[in-house]
Amino acid sequence: WYAELRERTTREERRRIAFMWLALPQRTRLYYEWHTRAFTHWVDLVIVSTGTQTFEDIMRMMVSARR
């Protein structure tokens, strides 16, 4: 899951995910460790709820992905 996460997120997003992970209760972390699909869904929610990218950042990322 890490390789896929690294491909689809920026360094700043991964940093936010890490800080949010540390804030989770232990039982929730254990659940996400065993359920990859739930973890992926949680990551998506973290990205959406903390997203501060500008339109220009998104367009730059899309253009570089096409190369």
N, CA, C and O atoms as a Tripos MOL2 file, in Angstrom:
@<TRIPOS>MOLECULE
protein
  268   267    67     0     0
PROTEIN
NO_CHARGES

@<TRIPOS>ATOM
      1 N           0.8150   -1.1950    0.0000 N.3       1 TRP1
      2 CA          0.0000    0.0000    0.0000 C.3       1 TRP1
      3 C           0.8570    1.2570    0.0000 C.2       1 TRP1
      4 O           0.4280    2.3180   -0.4530 O.2       1 TRP1
      5 N           2.0750    1.1210    0.5150 N.am      2 TYR2
      6 CA          2.9120    2.3200    0.6110 C.3       2 TYR2
      7 C           3.3030    2.8500   -0.7650 C.2       2 TYR2
      8 O           3.2800    4.0590   -0.9930 O.2       2 TYR2
      9 N           3.6620    1.9560   -1.6790 N.am      3 ALA3
     10 CA          4.0640    2.4030   -3.0210 C.3       3 ALA3
     11 C           2.9150    3.1320   -3.7070 C.2       3 ALA3
     12 O           3.1200    4.1630   -4.3470 O.2       3 ALA3
     13 N           1.7160    2.5990   -3.5740 N.am      4 GLU4
     14 CA          0.5450    3.2370   -4.1820 C.3       4 GLU4
     15 C           0.2650    4.5910   -3.5280 C.2       4 GLU4
     16 O          -0.0750    5.5590   -4.2080 O.2       4 GLU4
     17 N           0.4090    4.6480   -2.2190 N.am      5 LEU5
     18 CA          0.1920    5.9040   -1.5000 C.3       5 LEU5
     19 C           1.2260    6.9430   -1.9120 C.2       5 LEU5
     20 O           0.8950    8.1160   -2.0900 O.2       5 LEU5
     21 N           2.4580    6.5220   -2.0620 N.am      6 ARG6
     22 CA          3.5300    7.4440   -2.4430 C.3       6 ARG6
     23 C           3.3180    7.9950   -3.8510 C.2       6 ARG6
     24 O           3.6310    9.1550   -4.1190 O.2       6 ARG6
     25 N           2.7920    7.1710   -4.7420 N.am      7 GLU7
     26 CA          2.5440    7.6130   -6.1230 C.3       7 GLU7
     27 C           1.4370    8.6520   -6.2030 C.2       7 GLU7
     28 O           1.5110    9.5750   -7.0150 O.2       7 GLU7
     29 N           0.4250    8.5150   -5.3800 N.am      8 ARG8
     30 CA         -0.7590    9.3610   -5.5490 C.3       8 ARG8
     31 C          -0.8610   10.5230   -4.5680 C.2       8 ARG8
     32 O          -1.8460   11.2610   -4.5870 O.2       8 ARG8
     33 N           0.1450   10.6940   -3.7110 N.am      9 THR9
     34 CA          0.1050   11.7990   -2.7600 C.3       9 THR9
     35 C           1.3780   12.6260   -2.8340 C.2       9 THR9
     36 O           2.4270   12.1560   -3.2770 O.2       9 THR9
     37 N           1.2590   13.8470   -2.3940 N.am     10 THR10
     38 CA          2.4280   14.7170   -2.3160 C.3      10 THR10
     39 C           3.1120   14.5050   -0.9660 C.2      10 THR10
     40 O           2.5720   13.8550   -0.0710 O.2      10 THR10
     41 N           4.2840   15.0580   -0.8470 N.am     11 ARG11
     42 CA          5.0160   14.9560    0.4220 C.3      11 ARG11
     43 C           4.2250   15.6050    1.5530 C.2      11 ARG11
     44 O           4.1690   15.0750    2.6630 O.2      11 ARG11
     45 N           3.6260   16.7340    1.2730 N.am     12 GLU12
     46 CA          2.8390   17.4400    2.2890 C.3      12 GLU12
     47 C           1.6170   16.6180    2.7130 C.2      12 GLU12
     48 O           1.2810   16.5780    3.8970 O.2      12 GLU12
     49 N           0.9590   15.9690    1.7650 N.am     13 GLU13
     50 CA         -0.1950   15.1300    2.1070 C.3      13 GLU13
     51 C           0.2360   13.9460    2.9680 C.2      13 GLU13
     52 O          -0.4410   13.6030    3.9370 O.2      13 GLU13
     53 N           1.3630   13.3190    2.6160 N.am     14 ARG14
     54 CA          1.8550   12.2050    3.4260 C.3      14 ARG14
     55 C           2.2110   12.6680    4.8340 C.2      14 ARG14
     56 O           2.0270   11.9290    5.8010 O.2      14 ARG14
     57 N           2.7130   13.8740    4.9440 N.am     15 ARG15
     58 CA          3.0370   14.4410    6.2580 C.3      15 ARG15
     59 C           1.7580   14.6240    7.0840 C.2      15 ARG15
     60 O           1.7290   14.2950    8.2700 O.2      15 ARG15
     61 N           0.7150   15.1430    6.4590 N.am     16 ARG16
     62 CA         -0.5690   15.3110    7.1580 C.3      16 ARG16
     63 C          -1.1450   13.9650    7.5870 C.2      16 ARG16
     64 O          -1.6630   13.8180    8.6940 O.2      16 ARG16
     65 N          -1.0430   12.9800    6.6800 N.am     17 ILE17
     66 CA         -1.5410   11.6360    6.9930 C.3      17 ILE17
     67 C          -0.7990   11.0770    8.2050 C.2      17 ILE17
     68 O          -1.4140   10.4780    9.0880 O.2      17 ILE17
     69 N           0.5040   11.2680    8.2500 N.am     18 ALA18
     70 CA          1.3010   10.7600    9.3740 C.3      18 ALA18
     71 C           0.8880   11.4140   10.6890 C.2      18 ALA18
     72 O           0.7510   10.7310   11.7030 O.2      18 ALA18
     73 N           0.6880   12.7230   10.6790 N.am     19 PHE19
     74 CA          0.2720   13.4060   11.9090 C.3      19 PHE19
     75 C          -1.1240   12.9590   12.3410 C.2      19 PHE19
     76 O          -1.3790   12.7840   13.5330 O.2      19 PHE19
     77 N          -2.0210   12.7770   11.3840 N.am     20 MET20
     78 CA         -3.3650   12.3070   11.7250 C.3      20 MET20
     79 C          -3.3120   10.8730   12.2580 C.2      20 MET20
     80 O          -4.0620   10.5160   13.1670 O.2      20 MET20
     81 N          -2.4240   10.0540   11.6880 N.am     21 TRP21
     82 CA         -2.2610    8.6720   12.1400 C.3      21 TRP21
     83 C          -1.8530    8.6440   13.6160 C.2      21 TRP21
     84 O          -2.3720    7.8500   14.4010 O.2      21 TRP21
     85 N          -0.9260    9.5120   13.9730 N.am     22 LEU22
     86 CA         -0.4640    9.5580   15.3620 C.3      22 LEU22
     87 C          -1.5650   10.0010   16.3210 C.2      22 LEU22
     88 O          -1.5250    9.6760   17.5070 O.2      22 LEU22
     89 N          -2.5410   10.7370   15.8130 N.am     23 ALA23
     90 CA         -3.6370   11.2150   16.6560 C.3      23 ALA23
     91 C          -4.7430   10.1680   16.8380 C.2      23 ALA23
     92 O          -5.6180   10.3380   17.6860 O.2      23 ALA23
     93 N          -4.7090    9.1000   16.0560 N.am     24 LEU24
     94 CA         -5.7450    8.0720   16.1550 C.3      24 LEU24
     95 C          -5.5880    7.2570   17.4340 C.2      24 LEU24
     96 O          -4.4720    7.0550   17.9110 O.2      24 LEU24
     97 N          -6.7050    6.7910   17.9880 N.am     25 PRO25
     98 CA         -6.6240    5.8750   19.1320 C.3      25 PRO25
     99 C          -5.9740    4.5470   18.7100 C.2      25 PRO25
    100 O          -6.0210    4.1700   17.5390 O.2      25 PRO25
    101 N          -5.3840    3.8600   19.6560 N.am     26 GLN26
    102 CA         -4.6720    2.6100   19.3750 C.3      26 GLN26
    103 C          -5.5710    1.5730   18.6990 C.2      26 GLN26
    104 O          -5.1360    0.8970   17.7660 O.2      26 GLN26
    105 N          -6.7980    1.4410   19.1490 N.am     27 ARG27
    106 CA         -7.7060    0.4380   18.5620 C.3      27 ARG27
    107 C          -8.0170    0.7490   17.1020 C.2      27 ARG27
    108 O          -8.1420   -0.1580   16.2790 O.2      27 ARG27
    109 N          -8.1400    2.0240   16.7910 N.am     28 THR28
    110 CA         -8.4060    2.4220   15.4090 C.3      28 THR28
    111 C          -7.2040    2.1150   14.5320 C.2      28 THR28
    112 O          -7.3600    1.6420   13.4060 O.2      28 THR28
    113 N          -6.0140    2.3760   15.0360 N.am     29 ARG29
    114 CA         -4.7950    2.0410   14.2810 C.3      29 ARG29
    115 C          -4.7200    0.5470   14.0050 C.2      29 ARG29
    116 O          -4.3860    0.1290   12.8960 O.2      29 ARG29
    117 N          -5.0300   -0.2520   15.0130 N.am     30 LEU30
    118 CA         -5.0070   -1.7070   14.8200 C.3      30 LEU30
    119 C          -6.0010   -2.1330   13.7460 C.2      30 LEU30
    120 O          -5.7000   -2.9940   12.9190 O.2      30 LEU30
    121 N          -7.1690   -1.5340   13.7600 N.am     31 TYR31
    122 CA         -8.1740   -1.8530   12.7430 C.3      31 TYR31
    123 C          -7.6550   -1.5380   11.3470 C.2      31 TYR31
    124 O          -7.7630   -2.3630   10.4400 O.2      31 TYR31
    125 N          -7.0920   -0.3440   11.1760 N.am     32 TYR32
    126 CA         -6.5920    0.0560    9.8590 C.3      32 TYR32
    127 C          -5.3850   -0.7650    9.4300 C.2      32 TYR32
    128 O          -5.1740   -0.9670    8.2340 O.2      32 TYR32
    129 N          -4.5930   -1.2400   10.3770 N.am     33 GLU33
    130 CA         -3.4520   -2.0860   10.0310 C.3      33 GLU33
    131 C          -3.9000   -3.4060    9.4210 C.2      33 GLU33
    132 O          -3.2000   -3.9700    8.5800 O.2      33 GLU33
    133 N          -5.0460   -3.8960    9.8310 N.am     34 TRP34
    134 CA         -5.5430   -5.1750    9.3290 C.3      34 TRP34
    135 C          -6.5070   -5.0360    8.1570 C.2      34 TRP34
    136 O          -6.7630   -6.0200    7.4630 O.2      34 TRP34
    137 N          -7.0420   -3.8610    7.9190 N.am     35 HIS35
    138 CA         -8.0240   -3.6540    6.8530 C.3      35 HIS35
    139 C          -7.5200   -2.5780    5.8910 C.2      35 HIS35
    140 O          -7.7610   -1.3870    6.0850 O.2      35 HIS35
    141 N          -6.8290   -3.0160    4.8710 N.am     36 THR36
    142 CA         -6.2050   -2.0980    3.9200 C.3      36 THR36
    143 C          -7.2290   -1.2220    3.2190 C.2      36 THR36
    144 O          -6.9870   -0.0360    2.9980 O.2      36 THR36
    145 N          -8.3560   -1.7920    2.8720 N.am     37 ARG37
    146 CA         -9.3790   -1.0110    2.1710 C.3      37 ARG37
    147 C          -9.9100    0.1250    3.0540 C.2      37 ARG37
    148 O         -10.1070    1.2450    2.5810 O.2      37 ARG37
    149 N         -10.1360   -0.1660    4.3160 N.am     38 ALA38
    150 CA        -10.5940    0.8720    5.2470 C.3      38 ALA38
    151 C          -9.5100    1.9320    5.4330 C.2      38 ALA38
    152 O          -9.8120    3.1220    5.5270 O.2      38 ALA38
    153 N          -8.2490    1.5030    5.4850 N.am     39 PHE39
    154 CA         -7.1410    2.4480    5.6170 C.3      39 PHE39
    155 C          -7.0860    3.3670    4.4030 C.2      39 PHE39
    156 O          -6.9180    4.5790    4.5460 O.2      39 PHE39
    157 N          -7.2240    2.8010    3.2220 N.am     40 THR40
    158 CA         -7.2050    3.6010    1.9970 C.3      40 THR40
    159 C          -8.3410    4.6160    2.0000 C.2      40 THR40
    160 O          -8.1520    5.7630    1.5960 O.2      40 THR40
    161 N          -9.5090    4.2010    2.4490 N.am     41 HIS41
    162 CA        -10.6500    5.1170    2.5390 C.3      41 HIS41
    163 C         -10.3560    6.2370    3.5390 C.2      41 HIS41
    164 O         -10.6580    7.4010    3.2760 O.2      41 HIS41
    165 N          -9.7760    5.8890    4.6700 N.am     42 TRP42
    166 CA         -9.4140    6.8960    5.6730 C.3      42 TRP42
    167 C          -8.4070    7.8860    5.1040 C.2      42 TRP42
    168 O          -8.5290    9.0910    5.3250 O.2      42 TRP42
    169 N          -7.4100    7.3850    4.3690 N.am     43 VAL43
    170 CA         -6.4090    8.2630    3.7430 C.3      43 VAL43
    171 C          -7.0930    9.2400    2.7970 C.2      43 VAL43
    172 O          -6.7790   10.4300    2.8020 O.2      43 VAL43
    173 N          -8.0240    8.7480    1.9860 N.am     44 ASP44
    174 CA         -8.7510    9.6330    1.0740 C.3      44 ASP44
    175 C          -9.4940   10.7260    1.8420 C.2      44 ASP44
    176 O          -9.5010   11.8850    1.4260 O.2      44 ASP44
    177 N         -10.1100   10.3630    2.9460 N.am     45 LEU45
    178 CA        -10.8230   11.3540    3.7550 C.3      45 LEU45
    179 C          -9.8680   12.3870    4.3530 C.2      45 LEU45
    180 O         -10.1980   13.5710    4.4160 O.2      45 LEU45
    181 N          -8.7040   11.9530    4.7840 N.am     46 VAL46
    182 CA         -7.7120   12.8870    5.3230 C.3      46 VAL46
    183 C          -7.2640   13.8510    4.2370 C.2      46 VAL46
    184 O          -7.1550   15.0530    4.4780 O.2      46 VAL46
    185 N          -7.0050   13.3330    3.0450 N.am     47 ILE47
    186 CA         -6.5500   14.1780    1.9370 C.3      47 ILE47
    187 C          -7.6170   15.2080    1.5810 C.2      47 ILE47
    188 O          -7.3110   16.3880    1.4060 O.2      47 ILE47
    189 N          -8.8600   14.7660    1.4740 N.am     48 VAL48
    190 CA         -9.9440   15.6790    1.1090 C.3      48 VAL48
    191 C         -10.1700   16.7250    2.1980 C.2      48 VAL48
    192 O         -10.3840   17.8990    1.8970 O.2      48 VAL48
    193 N         -10.1250   16.3080    3.4440 N.am     49 SER49
    194 CA        -10.4380   17.2400    4.5280 C.3      49 SER49
    195 C          -9.3110   18.2150    4.8420 C.2      49 SER49
    196 O          -9.5530   19.2600    5.4450 O.2      49 SER49
    197 N          -8.0990   17.8950    4.4480 N.am     50 THR50
    198 CA         -6.9790   18.7890    4.7500 C.3      50 THR50
    199 C          -6.3630   19.3800    3.4960 C.2      50 THR50
    200 O          -5.3200   20.0300    3.5640 O.2      50 THR50
    201 N          -6.9950   19.1620    2.3560 N.am     51 GLY51
    202 CA         -6.4260   19.6260    1.0940 C.3      51 GLY51
    203 C          -6.3400   21.1360    1.0090 C.2      51 GLY51
    204 O          -7.3340   21.8380    1.2000 O.2      51 GLY51
    205 N          -5.1570   21.6270    0.7250 N.am     52 THR52
    206 CA         -4.9590   23.0660    0.5620 C.3      52 THR52
    207 C          -4.2330   23.3690   -0.7360 C.2      52 THR52
    208 O          -3.6870   24.4580   -0.9160 O.2      52 THR52
    209 N          -4.2310   22.3990   -1.6370 N.am     53 GLN53
    210 CA         -3.5500   22.6340   -2.8990 C.3      53 GLN53
    211 C          -4.3090   23.6590   -3.7240 C.2      53 GLN53
    212 O          -5.5390   23.7080   -3.7050 O.2      53 GLN53
    213 N          -3.5760   24.4550   -4.4290 N.am     54 THR54
    214 CA         -4.1960   25.4160   -5.3250 C.3      54 THR54
    215 C          -4.4830   24.7450   -6.6600 C.2      54 THR54
    216 O          -3.9780   23.6580   -6.9380 O.2      54 THR54
    217 N          -5.2780   25.3840   -7.4650 N.am     55 PHE55
    218 CA         -5.5920   24.8650   -8.7880 C.3      55 PHE55
    219 C          -4.3210   24.7120   -9.6140 C.2      55 PHE55
    220 O          -4.1780   23.7460  -10.3630 O.2      55 PHE55
    221 N          -3.4040   25.6580   -9.4790 N.am     56 GLU56
    222 CA         -2.1530   25.5940  -10.2330 C.3      56 GLU56
    223 C          -1.3270   24.3740   -9.8270 C.2      56 GLU56
    224 O          -0.7150   23.7340  -10.6820 O.2      56 GLU56
    225 N          -1.3020   24.0480   -8.5440 N.am     57 ASP57
    226 CA         -0.5810   22.8630   -8.0740 C.3      57 ASP57
    227 C          -1.1690   21.5960   -8.6800 C.2      57 ASP57
    228 O          -0.4350   20.7040   -9.1050 O.2      57 ASP57
    229 N          -2.4840   21.5230   -8.7170 N.am     58 ILE58
    230 CA         -3.1520   20.3480   -9.2710 C.3      58 ILE58
    231 C          -2.8610   20.2220  -10.7590 C.2      58 ILE58
    232 O          -2.5660   19.1280  -11.2400 O.2      58 ILE58
    233 N          -2.9400   21.3230  -11.4890 N.am     59 MET59
    234 CA         -2.6640   21.2830  -12.9280 C.3      59 MET59
    235 C          -1.2100   20.8980  -13.1940 C.2      59 MET59
    236 O          -0.9310   20.1300  -14.1140 O.2      59 MET59
    237 N          -0.2890   21.4240  -12.4010 N.am     60 ARG60
    238 CA          1.1240   21.0910  -12.5600 C.3      60 ARG60
    239 C           1.3450   19.5950  -12.3410 C.2      60 ARG60
    240 O           2.1160   18.9690  -13.0690 O.2      60 ARG60
    241 N           0.6760   19.0250  -11.3500 N.am     61 MET61
    242 CA          0.8030   17.6070  -11.0640 C.3      61 MET61
    243 C           0.2350   16.7720  -12.2120 C.2      61 MET61
    244 O           0.8120   15.7470  -12.5750 O.2      61 MET61
    245 N          -0.8920   17.2030  -12.7860 N.am     62 MET62
    246 CA         -1.4980   16.4670  -13.8910 C.3      62 MET62
    247 C          -0.6080   16.5110  -15.1270 C.2      62 MET62
    248 O          -0.4610   15.5010  -15.8160 O.2      62 MET62
    249 N          -0.0200   17.6540  -15.4130 N.am     63 VAL63
    250 CA          0.8540   17.7870  -16.5790 C.3      63 VAL63
    251 C           2.0920   16.9140  -16.4050 C.2      63 VAL63
    252 O           2.5100   16.2470  -17.3510 O.2      63 VAL63
    253 N           2.6800   16.9080  -15.2230 N.am     64 SER64
    254 CA          3.8860   16.1040  -15.0040 C.3      64 SER64
    255 C           3.5690   14.6120  -15.0480 C.2      64 SER64
    256 O           4.4390   13.8170  -15.4030 O.2      64 SER64
    257 N           2.3550   14.2150  -14.6980 N.am     65 ALA65
    258 CA          1.9740   12.8030  -14.7480 C.3      65 ALA65
    259 C           1.8320   12.3160  -16.1820 C.2      65 ALA65
    260 O           2.0120   11.1280  -16.4490 O.2      65 ALA65
    261 N           1.5160   13.1990  -17.0940 N.am     66 ARG66
    262 CA          1.3460   12.8190  -18.5000 C.3      66 ARG66
    263 C           2.6730   12.6360  -19.2210 C.2      66 ARG66
    264 O           2.7190   12.0220  -20.2870 O.2      66 ARG66
    265 N           3.7370   13.1550  -18.6590 N.am     67 ARG67
    266 CA          5.0480   13.0590  -19.3170 C.3      67 ARG67
    267 C           5.6410   11.7090  -19.1860 C.2      67 ARG67
    268 O           6.7410   11.4670  -19.6850 O.2      67 ARG67
@<TRIPOS>BOND
     1     1     2 1
     2     2     3 1
     3     3     4 2
     4     3     5 am
     5     5     6 1
     6     6     7 1
     7     7     8 2
     8     7     9 am
     9     9    10 1
    10    10    11 1
    11    11    12 2
    12    11    13 am
    13    13    14 1
    14    14    15 1
    15    15    16 2
    16    15    17 am
    17    17    18 1
    18    18    19 1
    19    19    20 2
    20    19    21 am
    21    21    22 1
    22    22    23 1
    23    23    24 2
    24    23    25 am
    25    25    26 1
    26    26    27 1
    27    27    28 2
    28    27    29 am
    29    29    30 1
    30    30    31 1
    31    31    32 2
    32    31    33 am
    33    33    34 1
    34    34    35 1
    35    35    36 2
    36    35    37 am
    37    37    38 1
    38    38    39 1
    39    39    40 2
    40    39    41 am
    41    41    42 1
    42    42    43 1
    43    43    44 2
    44    43    45 am
    45    45    46 1
    46    46    47 1
    47    47    48 2
    48    47    49 am
    49    49    50 1
    50    50    51 1
    51    51    52 2
    52    51    53 am
    53    53    54 1
    54    54    55 1
    55    55    56 2
    56    55    57 am
    57    57    58 1
    58    58    59 1
    59    59    60 2
    60    59    61 am
    61    61    62 1
    62    62    63 1
    63    63    64 2
    64    63    65 am
    65    65    66 1
    66    66    67 1
    67    67    68 2
    68    67    69 am
    69    69    70 1
    70    70    71 1
    71    71    72 2
    72    71    73 am
    73    73    74 1
    74    74    75 1
    75    75    76 2
    76    75    77 am
    77    77    78 1
    78    78    79 1
    79    79    80 2
    80    79    81 am
    81    81    82 1
    82    82    83 1
    83    83    84 2
    84    83    85 am
    85    85    86 1
    86    86    87 1
    87    87    88 2
    88    87    89 am
    89    89    90 1
    90    90    91 1
    91    91    92 2
    92    91    93 am
    93    93    94 1
    94    94    95 1
    95    95    96 2
    96    95    97 am
    97    97    98 1
    98    98    99 1
    99    99   100 2
   100    99   101 am
   101   101   102 1
   102   102   103 1
   103   103   104 2
   104   103   105 am
   105   105   106 1
   106   106   107 1
   107   107   108 2
   108   107   109 am
   109   109   110 1
   110   110   111 1
   111   111   112 2
   112   111   113 am
   113   113   114 1
   114   114   115 1
   115   115   116 2
   116   115   117 am
   117   117   118 1
   118   118   119 1
   119   119   120 2
   120   119   121 am
   121   121   122 1
   122   122   123 1
   123   123   124 2
   124   123   125 am
   125   125   126 1
   126   126   127 1
   127   127   128 2
   128   127   129 am
   129   129   130 1
   130   130   131 1
   131   131   132 2
   132   131   133 am
   133   133   134 1
   134   134   135 1
   135   135   136 2
   136   135   137 am
   137   137   138 1
   138   138   139 1
   139   139   140 2
   140   139   141 am
   141   141   142 1
   142   142   143 1
   143   143   144 2
   144   143   145 am
   145   145   146 1
   146   146   147 1
   147   147   148 2
   148   147   149 am
   149   149   150 1
   150   150   151 1
   151   151   152 2
   152   151   153 am
   153   153   154 1
   154   154   155 1
   155   155   156 2
   156   155   157 am
   157   157   158 1
   158   158   159 1
   159   159   160 2
   160   159   161 am
   161   161   162 1
   162   162   163 1
   163   163   164 2
   164   163   165 am
   165   165   166 1
   166   166   167 1
   167   167   168 2
   168   167   169 am
   169   169   170 1
   170   170   171 1
   171   171   172 2
   172   171   173 am
   173   173   174 1
   174   174   175 1
   175   175   176 2
   176   175   177 am
   177   177   178 1
   178   178   179 1
   179   179   180 2
   180   179   181 am
   181   181   182 1
   182   182   183 1
   183   183   184 2
   184   183   185 am
   185   185   186 1
   186   186   187 1
   187   187   188 2
   188   187   189 am
   189   189   190 1
   190   190   191 1
   191   191   192 2
   192   191   193 am
   193   193   194 1
   194   194   195 1
   195   195   196 2
   196   195   197 am
   197   197   198 1
   198   198   199 1
   199   199   200 2
   200   199   201 am
   201   201   202 1
   202   202   203 1
   203   203   204 2
   204   203   205 am
   205   205   206 1
   206   206   207 1
   207   207   208 2
   208   207   209 am
   209   209   210 1
   210   210   211 1
   211   211   212 2
   212   211   213 am
   213   213   214 1
   214   214   215 1
   215   215   216 2
   216   215   217 am
   217   217   218 1
   218   218   219 1
   219   219   220 2
   220   219   221 am
   221   221   222 1
   222   222   223 1
   223   223   224 2
   224   223   225 am
   225   225   226 1
   226   226   227 1
   227   227   228 2
   228   227   229 am
   229   229   230 1
   230   230   231 1
   231   231   232 2
   232   231   233 am
   233   233   234 1
   234   234   235 1
   235   235   236 2
   236   235   237 am
   237   237   238 1
   238   238   239 1
   239   239   240 2
   240   239   241 am
   241   241   242 1
   242   242   243 1
   243   243   244 2
   244   243   245 am
   245   245   246 1
   246   246   247 1
   247   247   248 2
   248   247   249 am
   249   249   250 1
   250   250   251 1
   251   251   252 2
   252   251   253 am
   253   253   254 1
   254   254   255 1
   255   255   256 2
   256   255   257 am
   257   257   258 1
   258   258   259 1
   259   259   260 2
   260   259   261 am
   261   261   262 1
   262   262   263 1
   263   263   264 2
   264   263   265 am
   265   265   266 1
   266   266   267 1
   267   267   268 2
@<TRIPOS>SUBSTRUCTURE
     1 TRP1         2 RESIDUE 1 A TRP
     2 TYR2         6 RESIDUE 1 A TYR
     3 ALA3        10 RESIDUE 1 A ALA
     4 GLU4        14 RESIDUE 1 A GLU
     5 LEU5        18 RESIDUE 1 A LEU
     6 ARG6        22 RESIDUE 1 A ARG
     7 GLU7        26 RESIDUE 1 A GLU
     8 ARG8        30 RESIDUE 1 A ARG
     9 THR9        34 RESIDUE 1 A THR
    10 THR10       38 RESIDUE 1 A THR
    11 ARG11       42 RESIDUE 1 A ARG
    12 GLU12       46 RESIDUE 1 A GLU
    13 GLU13       50 RESIDUE 1 A GLU
    14 ARG14       54 RESIDUE 1 A ARG
    15 ARG15       58 RESIDUE 1 A ARG
    16 ARG16       62 RESIDUE 1 A ARG
    17 ILE17       66 RESIDUE 1 A ILE
    18 ALA18       70 RESIDUE 1 A ALA
    19 PHE19       74 RESIDUE 1 A PHE
    20 MET20       78 RESIDUE 1 A MET
    21 TRP21       82 RESIDUE 1 A TRP
    22 LEU22       86 RESIDUE 1 A LEU
    23 ALA23       90 RESIDUE 1 A ALA
    24 LEU24       94 RESIDUE 1 A LEU
    25 PRO25       98 RESIDUE 1 A PRO
    26 GLN26      102 RESIDUE 1 A GLN
    27 ARG27      106 RESIDUE 1 A ARG
    28 THR28      110 RESIDUE 1 A THR
    29 ARG29      114 RESIDUE 1 A ARG
    30 LEU30      118 RESIDUE 1 A LEU
    31 TYR31      122 RESIDUE 1 A TYR
    32 TYR32      126 RESIDUE 1 A TYR
    33 GLU33      130 RESIDUE 1 A GLU
    34 TRP34      134 RESIDUE 1 A TRP
    35 HIS35      138 RESIDUE 1 A HIS
    36 THR36      142 RESIDUE 1 A THR
    37 ARG37      146 RESIDUE 1 A ARG
    38 ALA38      150 RESIDUE 1 A ALA
    39 PHE39      154 RESIDUE 1 A PHE
    40 THR40      158 RESIDUE 1 A THR
    41 HIS41      162 RESIDUE 1 A HIS
    42 TRP42      166 RESIDUE 1 A TRP
    43 VAL43      170 RESIDUE 1 A VAL
    44 ASP44      174 RESIDUE 1 A ASP
    45 LEU45      178 RESIDUE 1 A LEU
    46 VAL46      182 RESIDUE 1 A VAL
    47 ILE47      186 RESIDUE 1 A ILE
    48 VAL48      190 RESIDUE 1 A VAL
    49 SER49      194 RESIDUE 1 A SER
    50 THR50      198 RESIDUE 1 A THR
    51 GLY51      202 RESIDUE 1 A GLY
    52 THR52      206 RESIDUE 1 A THR
    53 GLN53      210 RESIDUE 1 A GLN
    54 THR54      214 RESIDUE 1 A THR
    55 PHE55      218 RESIDUE 1 A PHE
    56 GLU56      222 RESIDUE 1 A GLU
    57 ASP57      226 RESIDUE 1 A ASP
    58 ILE58      230 RESIDUE 1 A ILE
    59 MET59      234 RESIDUE 1 A MET
    60 ARG60      238 RESIDUE 1 A ARG
    61 MET61      242 RESIDUE 1 A MET
    62 MET62      246 RESIDUE 1 A MET
    63 VAL63      250 RESIDUE 1 A VAL
    64 SER64      254 RESIDUE 1 A SER
    65 ALA65      258 RESIDUE 1 A ALA
    66 ARG66      262 RESIDUE 1 A ARG
    67 ARG67      266 RESIDUE 1 A ARG
